[in-house]
């Protein structure tokens, strides 16, 4: 953040955030592809600021105001989140909407194989993720003021229309596999079963934080895509990592000896979630997986588009964006397996 931005930001935060004093530095976190995020160091402590990126944005994208709202609401629940401190909707302050939250000290794991940890620790980390996901889907929406956070019912129909539209708006080249899964999903849409919960929208290992010295999940991050929806969307989205190969970005567990590593199988992970949620099982599981892969492919295509436009949050945008076609191929593999 430029010095010219730092001084007025510091003055603003001293008047807006209780106890804030003496902003010294604003250092951008280099990881992540969405909203630019900064560590603020001040005389009064350390904070985190998330803002909308600059440039022309897709409608409803980078909704930091929705992130702030859900963080504030979840402070009343068992879902671990950073404490939301202030939302600034005045774009004159910093050039775009932003919010400030507390800084949480912990560990973020980018490699799902969790190298360097003991098998028992790996098992506990995955079980913690499973338990917190069930907690998110069990939030009493009325009690925390999120009953109007999205439209109940018809979640997959709406999400399908949204992500097809978003994909078309950021399409840079033809991907035949994307066309195949778009057609298949449209023709095989699941019937709405009436289940509605808070959904995170991007629930994966690198969007949660663990305690510095224990396999204990202490904060769920990046709520930009959260809404009211079908809980199985989050579960399937997370389970995609079992079907993705290891790699430098969006790494997965495919081909690894998960038993030796102490990691659960996809089947065991889903079964444990169902046990926590009181579900007998999941019908049409391939649909949820294919949809999750399609949605992630559309997301990374948007990252690529922003990278080509020059307004992506990370310099790895084109590397991430290159995964759109491989993700679509993974979805096609599931279609081939299931017939």
C-alpha positions in Angstrom: 0.0 0.0 0.0 1.4 3.4 -1.0 2.4 6.0 1.6 -0.2 8.3 0.2 -2.9 5.8 1.1 -1.4 4.9 4.5 -1.7 8.2 6.2 -5.4 8.9 5.4 -6.3 5.3 6.1 -4.7 5.5 9.5 -6.6 8.7 10.4 -9.8 7.1 9.2 -9.3 3.9 11.3 -8.5 5.8 14.4 -11.9 7.4 14.2 -13.8 4.2 13.1 -12.2 1.3 15.0 -12.3 1.3 18.8 -8.8 1.5 20.3 -7.0 1.7 16.9 -4.0 4.0 17.1 -0.9 4.8 15.1 -1.0 2.8 11.8 2.6 2.1 10.8 2.6 -0.4 7.9 0.2 -2.2 5.5 1.8 -5.3 4.0 -0.1 -7.3 1.3 -0.4 -11.0 1.8 1.0 -12.6 -1.4 -1.2 -15.7 -1.4 -4.8 -15.8 -2.5 -6.6 -14.9 -5.7 -9.6 -12.9 -4.6 -9.8 -9.8 -2.5 -6.5 -8.1 -1.8 -5.6 -8.6 1.9 -3.2 -6.6 4.0 -1.6 -7.1 7.4 -1.9 -3.7 9.3 0.7 -3.0 12.0 -0.2 -0.2 14.4 0.7 1.0 17.8 -2.5 -0.6 19.1 -1.7 -4.0 17.6 -2.0 -6.0 14.4 -5.1 -6.1 12.2 -6.2 -7.5 8.8 -7.8 -5.4 6.0 -9.6 -6.9 3.0 -10.7 -4.7 0.1 -12.2 -5.1 -3.3 -9.6 -5.2 -6.0 -9.3 -2.3 -8.4 -10.6 -2.2 -11.9 -13.8 -3.3 -13.6 -15.4 -6.2 -11.7 -18.1 -8.7 -12.4 -21.5 -7.9 -10.8 -21.7 -9.3 -7.3 -18.1 -10.4 -7.3 -15.7 -9.6 -4.4 -18.5 -8.8 -2.0 -16.5 -7.8 1.1 -19.6 -6.4 2.7 -21.1 -9.9 2.7 -17.9 -11.3 4.2 -18.1 -8.7 6.9 -21.7 -9.5 7.6 -21.2 -13.2 7.9 -18.1 -12.8 10.1 -20.1 -10.6 12.5 -23.0 -13.1 12.6 -20.8 -16.1 13.2 -19.2 -14.5 16.3 -22.3 -15.7 18.1 -21.8 -19.4 17.1 -19.4 -22.3 17.5 -17.9 -21.6 14.0 -14.4 -20.2 14.6 -13.8 -16.9 12.7 -11.8 -13.7 13.2 -13.6 -10.9 14.9 -15.0 -8.4 12.4 -14.2 -4.8 13.5 -15.4 -2.3 10.9 -16.8 -2.1 7.3 -16.1 0.9 5.2 -18.5 1.4 2.3 -17.1 4.8 1.4 -14.8 4.2 -1.6 -13.2 7.6 -1.2 -11.2 6.4 1.8 -9.2 3.8 0.0 -10.5 3.6 -3.6 -12.8 0.6 -2.9 -14.9 -0.9 -0.2 -13.0 -2.6 2.6 -13.3 -4.1 6.1 -11.0 -4.6 9.0 -10.9 -7.6 11.3 -8.7 -8.9 14.1 -5.4 -10.6 13.2 -5.4 -14.3 14.2 -2.0 -16.0 14.6 -1.9 -19.5 13.3 -0.9 -21.9 10.6 -2.3 -22.2 7.1 -1.6 -25.4 5.2 -1.3 -25.3 1.4 -0.4 -28.9 0.7 -3.3 -31.3 1.6 -0.8 -34.1 2.2 0.4 -32.1 5.2 4.1 -32.9 5.0 6.1 -32.7 8.2 3.2 -33.7 10.4 2.6 -37.0 12.1 -0.1 -39.3 10.8 -2.2 -38.7 13.9 -2.0 -34.9 13.5 -3.0 -35.2 9.8 -6.0 -37.3 10.8 -7.1 -34.7 13.4 -6.7 -31.8 11.1 -9.1 -33.4 8.6 -11.5 -34.4 11.3 -11.4 -30.8 12.6 -12.3 -29.5 9.1 -15.1 -32.0 8.9 -16.5 -31.0 12.3 -16.4 -27.3 11.5 -18.0 -27.8 8.2 -20.9 -29.6 10.0 -21.0 -26.7 12.4 -21.3 -24.2 9.6 -24.2 -26.1 8.1 -25.9 -26.3 11.5 -25.9 -22.6 12.2 -29.4 -21.3 13.3 -29.9 -18.7 10.5 -32.8 -17.0 12.3 -30.9 -16.7 15.5 -27.8 -15.1 14.0 -29.7 -12.8 11.6 -28.8 -14.5 8.4 -32.2 -15.8 7.3 -32.1 -13.3 4.4 -28.5 -13.9 3.5 -29.6 -15.6 0.3 -32.7 -17.0 -1.4 -33.8 -20.4 0.1 -34.6 -23.2 -2.4 -33.6 -23.8 -5.9 -29.9 -23.5 -5.0 -28.4 -25.6 -7.7 -30.6 -24.2 -10.5 -29.5 -20.6 -9.5 -25.8 -21.6 -9.0 -25.8 -23.3 -12.4 -27.2 -20.2 -14.1 -24.8 -17.9 -12.2 -21.6 -19.8 -12.9 -22.5 -20.5 -16.6 -23.0 -16.7 -16.9 -19.8 -15.9 -15.0 -17.8 -18.4 -17.1 -19.1 -17.0 -20.3 -18.2 -13.5 -19.2 -14.6 -14.5 -18.5 -14.1 -17.1 -21.3 -10.8 -16.7 -23.1 -10.8 -19.8 -25.3 -13.0 -22.8 -26.1 -12.7 -25.7 -23.6 -14.7 -28.7 -25.0 -14.8 -30.4 -21.6 -16.5 -27.4 -20.1 -19.1 -27.5 -22.8 -19.8 -31.1 -22.1 -20.3 -30.7 -18.3 -22.4 -27.6 -18.8 -24.7 -29.6 -21.0 -24.7 -32.6 -18.7 -25.5 -30.5 -15.6 -28.3 -28.7 -17.3 -29.8 -32.0 -18.4 -29.3 -33.8 -15.0 -30.1 -31.2 -12.5 -31.0 -32.6 -9.0 -34.4 -32.0 -7.6 -34.5 -29.5 -4.8 -34.9 -31.4 -1.5 -35.6 -28.3 0.6 -32.4 -28.4 2.6 -31.0 -24.9 3.3 -28.0 -23.8 5.3 -25.2 -21.3 5.4 -22.6 -22.4 2.8 -19.1 -21.1 2.8 -18.7 -21.5 -1.0 -14.9 -22.0 -1.0 -14.3 -24.4 1.9 -10.9 -26.0 1.6 -7.7 -26.5 3.5 -6.0 -23.3 2.7 -9.0 -21.2 3.7 -8.9 -22.3 7.3 -6.3 -21.6 10.0 -5.0 -23.9 12.7 -3.5 -23.1 16.0 0.3 -22.6 16.0 1.0 -25.5 18.2 -1.9 -28.0 17.9 -4.1 -29.5 15.1 -7.0 -27.3 16.2 -9.0 -25.2 13.7 -9.2 -21.6 15.0 -10.5 -19.6 12.0 -12.4 -20.1 8.8 -11.4 -17.5 6.3 -12.5 -16.1 2.9 -16.3 -15.9 3.1 -16.6 -14.0 -0.2 -18.7 -16.7 -1.8 -20.9 -17.5 1.2 -24.7 -17.5 0.9 -27.7 -19.6 1.8 -27.7 -22.8 -0.2 -27.4 -26.5 -0.2 -24.9 -27.9 2.3 -23.7 -30.7 0.0 -22.2 -28.1 -2.2 -19.5 -27.3 0.4 -18.9 -31.0 1.1 -18.5 -32.0 -2.5 -16.3 -28.9 -3.2 -13.9 -29.9 -0.4 -14.0 -33.6 -1.5 -12.7 -32.6 -4.9 -9.1 -32.6 -3.5 -9.2 -36.4 -3.3 -9.6 -36.5 -7.1 -7.0 -33.8 -7.9 -3.3 -34.6 -8.4 -0.5 -33.0 -6.3 0.8 -29.8 -7.8 2.0 -26.2 -7.2 -1.5 -24.7 -7.0 -4.8 -26.2 -5.9 -2.9 -29.4 -5.0 -4.8 -32.6 -4.3 -4.4 -36.1 -2.9 -4.9 -38.2 -6.0 -2.3 -41.1 -6.2 -1.0 -40.6 -2.7 -0.9 -43.4 -0.1 -3.5 -41.9 2.1 -3.5 -44.7 4.7 0.2 -44.4 5.2 -0.2 -40.6 5.6 -3.0 -41.0 8.1 -5.5 -39.2 5.9 -9.1 -40.4 5.5 -10.5 -41.7 2.2 -13.2 -39.6 0.5 -15.7 -42.3 1.5 -14.7 -42.1 5.2 -14.8 -38.3 5.2 -18.2 -38.2 3.7 -19.5 -40.9 6.1 -18.2 -38.9 9.1 -19.9 -35.8 7.9 -23.2 -37.7 7.4 -22.8 -39.1 10.9 -22.4 -35.6 12.3 -25.3 -34.2 10.3 -27.6 -37.2 11.0 -27.8 -38.2 7.3 -28.3 -41.8 6.2 -26.2 -41.2 3.1 -26.0 -39.1 0.0 -27.8 -39.9 -3.3 -26.5 -38.6 -6.6 -23.0 -38.0 -5.2 -21.5 -37.8 -8.7 -23.7 -34.9 -9.6 -22.4 -32.9 -6.6 -18.8 -33.7 -7.5 -19.2 -32.7 -11.1 -21.0 -29.5 -10.2 -18.2 -28.6 -7.7 -15.5 -29.2 -10.4 -17.5 -27.1 -12.9 -17.9 -24.3 -10.4 -14.2 -24.3 -9.5 -13.2 -24.4 -13.2 -15.4 -21.3 -13.7 -13.8 -19.6 -10.7 -10.2 -20.2 -11.9 -11.2 -19.1 -15.4 -12.3 -15.8 -13.8 -8.9 -15.6 -12.1 -7.2 -16.1 -15.4 -9.4 -13.4 -17.0 -8.5 -10.9 -14.2 -4.8 -11.8 -14.7 -5.0 -11.1 -18.4 -6.7 -7.8 -17.6 -4.0 -6.9 -15.0 -6.2 -6.6 -11.9 -5.8 -10.0 -10.2 -4.9 -10.1 -6.5 -1.9 -12.5 -7.0 0.8 -12.8 -9.6 0.0 -16.5 -9.8 -3.3 -15.7 -11.6 -2.4 -17.2 -14.9 -0.9 -20.3 -13.3 -4.2 -20.8 -11.4 -6.3 -20.0 -14.4 -4.6 -22.7 -16.5 -6.4 -25.2 -14.3 -9.8 -24.6 -15.8 -9.4 -27.2 -18.5 -7.8 -29.9 -16.3 -10.6 -29.4 -13.7 -13.2 -29.8 -16.5 -11.5 -33.0 -17.6 -11.7 -34.4 -14.1 -15.4 -33.8 -14.2 -15.7 -35.6 -17.5 -13.8 -38.5 -15.9 -16.5 -38.8 -13.3 -19.2 -38.8 -16.0 -17.3 -41.6 -17.9 -17.0 -43.6 -14.6 -20.7 -43.3 -13.8 -21.9 -43.8 -17.4 
